[in-house]
Amino acid sequence: MTSEITWHKSSYSNAAENCVEVAEGHTTHIRDTQNRAQAQLNIPSSEWTALLSALSKN
């Protein structure tokens, strides 16, 4: 069974060219909007949550 990934622009991206897209689920997928065909980063959702939490404290 294949599940399709639904991407959306991260709220942490700015309106200029610095855009990151994420697909959240059991695993969080992260990719560069300008280089979608290149590699993506796949991390456990708990690690993504921890990263966002740490960033919001700064």
N, C-alpha and C positions, 0 to 999 in steps of 0.2 A: 504494500500500500504506500503510495507516494503522497505526501502532504505538500501543498503549494505554500511558498513563503510569500507573505504580504508585506511589502516594504513601505515605509513612510519616512519622510524627512524628520530627522531628530529635532526636537525643540531647542537643542543646544547649538544648532547650526545657525549661522548668521544669514542675512539676506543676500550677501555678496556671493562670492565663489566658494566659500569654505563650507561646503555642505556634506553632511554625513547622513546616510540612510540606515535605518535599523528595522529589523523584523523581530518582534518580541514573542516569546513563547517559552517552552521548556529550555531551549537554547536561544540566546540572543545573537542575531547575525548583524554585523556592522560592515558597511562598505562605503567607499568614496563615491559620491554621486557622479563625479566627472570621470571615474574609471570603473564603471560597473562591471566590466568584463574581467577585470583583474581580481586578484585574490580578495577574499573577505575574511573578517575575523569572526570566529564563532566561539562564544563563551557561555558557561552556565548562567542562567538568569539570576542566580543569587550573586554572582560576581558583578554583573551589570548593575544590579540594585545597590550593591556596596559601593561601586564606583560613583554612581550618581549621588548617593548619600554623602560621600566624602567630598565631592565637588560642591555640593550645596552648602557645606559648612565653611567653605573658603570665601 
